Amino acid sequence: MVSRKFSALAHNHGETPTSDDPHDGGSSEPAEAYATEADRSEGIVAEAADKAAEQSTEAQPFGRPGRPLNRRSPFYVGMAGAFGVATTYAILTVIASARDALVLIGLAMFIAIGLDPAVSWLVRKGLSRPLAVTVIMGLTLGVAVGFLAAAIPPLVTQTSAFIAHAPQYFQTLLDHNSMLGRLNDRFHLTKRLAEMGTGGGSFSLVNGILGAGMLALSALTSTFVVLVLTLYFLADLPRVKNTLYRLVPHSRRPRVILLGEDICARVGGYVLGNLLTSLIAGFGTFVWLVAFHVPYPLLLALFVAIMDLIPVVGSTVAGIAVSLVALTVSWTVALATVCFYIAYRLAEDYFIVPRVMGRTVEVPAIVTVVSALVGGALLGVIGALVAIPVAAAMRIILREVAFPRLDRS
């Protein structure tokens, strides 16, 4: 097909245009020079078209690639340097402009890699990949819907109870002999609440509610975007990985595939293990709070499960928050709750996590702490979530690539 097109092109260029005008008795010298130059140009193109038709084959319809440019040429060096600077500047500008979108894309890819081991397991059991992806995403959405279905009715009930008891809490604030009253005397809580309601302070209650509503809408939109991207990434993850592997030179491709698959396996083990440990933390919190009659047990259990996803500091912050709520019951219950979370943190670090994740991540404790802090400082909660798998991937690359080269140098 391509060779026939080139043959037709060469044939068309070989034709000599004729004039049908009877009054055209001759041509001037400029016209003859123009015609000669046009014929010469057409001849050059026709010759190239003939060569193109000869080189075009079924295996290589566009011919063999030509010789590469001389990389030692001053022009090539200068253009390459200028193009490199311009490309780097353009990439940095795009990253800075699309930072939020890139964070969502990276989070979706991270979740897809984390769920891929479950999908691969179903594929090995005989399911097609689209069906396996549908099952895993259905289970994930089912768990989320189950959480919401279990949480919304008690949340509505407990919120109504809080509103009903709000006057009692306000009277407790005015009681100088109660703990809340002493806190009110020291920090002037009632005055600040009044300023929030009237907008007289630096923070207005109306503005706070509007801001919270916008934040909730943004969070829902981001969650929907991440969910859709995760579905697409999970469905096409083998194709995505194959495309990335094709960008690596052929001589290094096998080793890059081995390293990439090992990193993906570690990320998947970390994500699934982290989800399981968070469920254990939430269930243990719910049982403890119900046993000691601490208010809002389901809400606090969900809060602990979500916060436990954040490494290093998540469970600690959640334990402090739950212990403060336990103060509304008694000092004894609050102290017991603190002891419970200290014991749980030790059990999670030395028993639950090693049993659930095994040797999946293999990151030293100091690297875990530093990576979580740096990730949180750079990207907030999302950075803290992905920090440990990223640190594990960097550790693999250093151990398998960088250190051997440095040892041989």
RAMO-V28036 format. One record per backbone hydrogen bond with DSSP energy under -1.0 kcal/mol. NH is the residue of the N-H (numbers start at 1). CO is the residue of the C=O. Records with the same first field share a line. If there is no record, write none. Layout:
NH: CO / CO
//
This chain:
5: 1
6: 2
7: 3
8: 4
9: 5
10: 6
11: 7
12: 8
13: 9
14: 10
24: 21
25: 23
32: 28
33: 29
34: 30
35: 31
36: 32
37: 33
38: 34
39: 35
40: 36
41: 37
42: 38
43: 39
44: 40
45: 41
46: 42
47: 43
48: 44
49: 45
50: 46
51: 47
52: 48
53: 49
54: 50
55: 51
56: 52
57: 60
63: 60
73: 70
77: 73
78: 74
79: 75
80: 76
81: 77
82: 78
83: 79
84: 80
85: 81
86: 82
87: 83
88: 84
89: 85
90: 86
91: 87
92: 88
93: 89
94: 90
95: 91
96: 92
97: 93
98: 94
102: 98
103: 99
104: 100
105: 101
106: 102
107: 103
108: 104
109: 105
110: 106
111: 107
112: 108
113: 109
114: 110
115: 111
116: 112
119: 115
120: 116
121: 117
122: 118
123: 119
124: 120
125: 121
126: 123
127: 122
132: 128
133: 129
134: 130
135: 131
136: 132
137: 133
138: 134
139: 135
140: 136
141: 137
142: 138
143: 139
144: 140
145: 141
146: 142
147: 143
148: 144
149: 145
150: 146
151: 147
152: 148
155: 151
156: 152
157: 153
158: 154
159: 155
160: 156
161: 157
162: 158
163: 159
164: 160
165: 161
169: 165
170: 166
171: 167
172: 168
173: 169
174: 170
178: 175
182: 178
183: 179
184: 180
185: 181
186: 182
187: 183
188: 184
192: 188
193: 189
194: 190
195: 191
196: 192
197: 193
198: 194
199: 195
205: 196
208: 204
209: 205
210: 206
211: 207
212: 208
213: 209
214: 210
215: 211
216: 212
217: 213
218: 214
219: 215
220: 216
221: 217
222: 218
223: 219
224: 220
225: 221
226: 222
227: 223
228: 224
229: 225
230: 226
231: 227
232: 228
233: 229
234: 230
235: 231
236: 232
240: 236
241: 237
242: 238
243: 239
244: 240
245: 241
246: 242
248: 245
256: 252
257: 253
258: 254
259: 255
260: 256
261: 257
262: 258
263: 259
264: 260
265: 261
266: 262
267: 263
268: 264
269: 265
270: 266
271: 267
272: 268
273: 269
274: 270
275: 271
276: 272
277: 273
278: 274
279: 275
280: 276
281: 277
282: 278
283: 279
284: 280
285: 281
286: 282
287: 283
288: 284
289: 285
290: 286
291: 287
292: 288
294: 289
300: 296
301: 297
302: 298
303: 299
304: 300
305: 301
306: 302
307: 303
308: 304
309: 306
310: 307
313: 311
317: 313
318: 314
319: 315
320: 316
321: 317
322: 318
323: 319
324: 320
325: 321
326: 322
328: 325
329: 326
330: 326
334: 330
335: 331
336: 332
337: 333
338: 334
339: 335
340: 336
341: 337
342: 338
343: 339
344: 340
345: 341
346: 342
347: 343
348: 344
349: 345
350: 346
351: 347
352: 347
353: 348
355: 351
356: 352
357: 353
360: 357
368: 364
369: 365
370: 366
371: 367
372: 368
373: 369
374: 370
375: 371
376: 372
377: 373
378: 374
379: 375
380: 376
384: 380
385: 381
386: 382
390: 386
391: 387
392: 388
393: 389
394: 390
395: 391
396: 392
397: 393
398: 394
399: 395
400: 396
401: 397
402: 397
403: 398
405: 401
406: 402
407: 403
408: 404
409: 405
//
